[in-house]
């Protein structure tokens, strides 16, 4: 037996308290981060990121008619309409961009961008996509 009983109990209690505190902190941070990042999102910055990664499929005006996009079935979403198959809240659009459409049962050609594009840039993309609605 490596530790006397009381020491073990203390270690266990400390561990549980630490994990609980960590879980609580993460929960609070992930909520406030998301809404703050959404509120601070910069559509002009989003446009720059869009032109690098998204324009070949989604097209210059977001109609899904980019050179690659117009060859795809299902086609990329037409952002000028502003209807979203996988949810239209900022958080849902952010999640689709981050995790890919396949994570919600859609096309794997709409790739997960979470590992490629930094988080704030993905919020900026959400803001830019909203400006494309006509
Ligand atoms: C290789 C082509 C391709 C590229 C590049 C691409 N997409 Fe898509 N995107 C698609 C396709 C195809 C769909 C439709 C998926 C479906 O209906 O299952 C889609 C759908 C979407 C949707 C709509 C999801 C919904 O709920 O309707 C969003 C938002 C989106 N893409 C954002 C982006 C952003 C932002 C980028 C750049 C970071 C990007 N896409 C890059 C092909 C692409």
Boltz pocket constraint, residues with backbone or C-beta under 6 A from the ligand:
constraints:
  - pocket:
      binder: B
      contacts: [[A, 49], [A, 50], [A, 53], [A, 54], [A, 55], [A, 56], [A, 57], [A, 58], [A, 68], [A, 69], [A, 72], [A, 74], [A, 75], [A, 76], [A, 77], [A, 83], [A, 84], [A, 85], [A, 86], [A, 87], [A, 93], [A, 96], [A, 97], [A, 101], [A, 105], [A, 106], [A, 107], [A, 109], [A, 110], [A, 111], [A, 113], [A, 117], [A, 125], [A, 129]]
      max_distance: 6.0
